[in-house]
């Protein structure tokens, strides 16, 4: 696996402290996270606008993808490095929203079922969110 520095370099992004810290965070944590949650964690390294710009750059370069959770909040999770690249996201997997703990997790092993669209309709992005109780909360 490429190092964080190599990954940012390959994406054509400057290797600033906040970018390195955020990308390391995404590599280590599976649940998707919102910008306000990141603001709390990284307040001493970056302000709200800087975090927004970093998240936007990561998303644009295919490093992370955006998930809208059951509350309408944008959350971000690491892209599968084989599916996404600069300007092209292919995150056709299920996102699971836990109604108990509010975690949002990418279920990359669960594909979105094929949908037959009416004639002359063309899908450009797929998203499937499932709400339920996660494995950690089921007990």
N, C-alpha and C positions, 0 to 999 in steps of 0.2 A: 504494500500500500504506500502511496505517495505520502510524503510528509506534508504538514499543513503549509509550509513555505512553498513547496513544490506545487501543491494544488492551487494556491493563490496565484503563483507565478504562471502556471499553465492557463489559468482563467484570465490572465492579463490584468490582475488586480494588484495594486500597491500593497505591500505587506506592512500595514500599520499595526500598532499594538491592539487596537480594538478589533480589527478584522481577524487577526491571529487568535485572540481570545474567544471571539464568537465562533469561529470555525472549529476550534478545539472543543467548545461547548457542544456544538451540534454533533461532532464525532463521538462524544462520550455519553450523550443522553438521547434515548429513543423517543420519549414523548415529545410531541410538538409543543412549542412554547410561543406565547404572545409577546408582542413588543413591550407592553407595560410590565410583564414579568421580567423581561430582559433589562428594562430600564432600572428596575430595583436591584438586580444582580450586578449591573455594570455602571451604576451611576457615577462612580469615581473615575471611570475611564472615558465616558462619552455621554453627551446630552441626548435628548429625545430625537432631535433632527439628525444627528450623526448616526444614531442607531437605525433610524428609518432609511438613511442613505446606504448604510452597509447592508441591511436586509434587502433593499431593492437591488443593489449591485449583485449580491449573492444569488438572488432569484433570477435576475436577468442572465447571469452567467451559467445557470443550471446547477448551482451548488445546493440550493434549498428550494423547496416549493411551499406554496401557501395553501392552507386548509382553512375553510370557514367552518368553525365549530357550531354546535347546536344552539349557541347563544348569539351567533352572528359575528363572533370575534375572529379576526384573522390570526392564525397560528402558523408557525413555520417549522419545517422538519427537513432533515437532510435528504437530498435526492440520491437515488441509486446511481452511483457513478457511471454505470454502463448504459443507463437509459436517457439521461439528460445532458445537455451541453448548451453552449452559448445560444440563448434565445429559443431553445426547443426543449420543452418539458414533455416527458412521456411517463408520467406517474399514474398510470392506469391501474391503481390498486385501491383497495377499500381503506377508508379511514374510520377507526372505531372511536366513538365518543363515549366515555364512561359517565353515566348519569349520576353516579355516586361520588366519585372523586374528581370529576371534570378533566381527567387525562384524555388526551387525543393521541392515538398511536396509529402509525402506518402499518397495515397488514399487507406487506408486499407479496406474501404467498397467496393472498386471496385476490383473484382477478375480478374486474368488473364484468358482469355478464354482457354478452353481445346484445345490442339493441338494434332492431330493424326500424330505420327511420322512413318516413314517407318519401315518395319520389321527389327529387330536387332539393332535399335537405342534406346538409353535410355537417357532420359533427367535427368540431375542431378541438374540443377539450372534454374530457370525461371526469366526473367526480361522483363518488358514492360514499356517503357517510352513513354509518350504522350507529345507532344509539343503543346502549345496553349497559350491562355491568361487567367490568373487566375482571380478569383472572385474579388480580390482587384484592378486589373488593367482594368477590363471590362468597367468601367464607362467612 
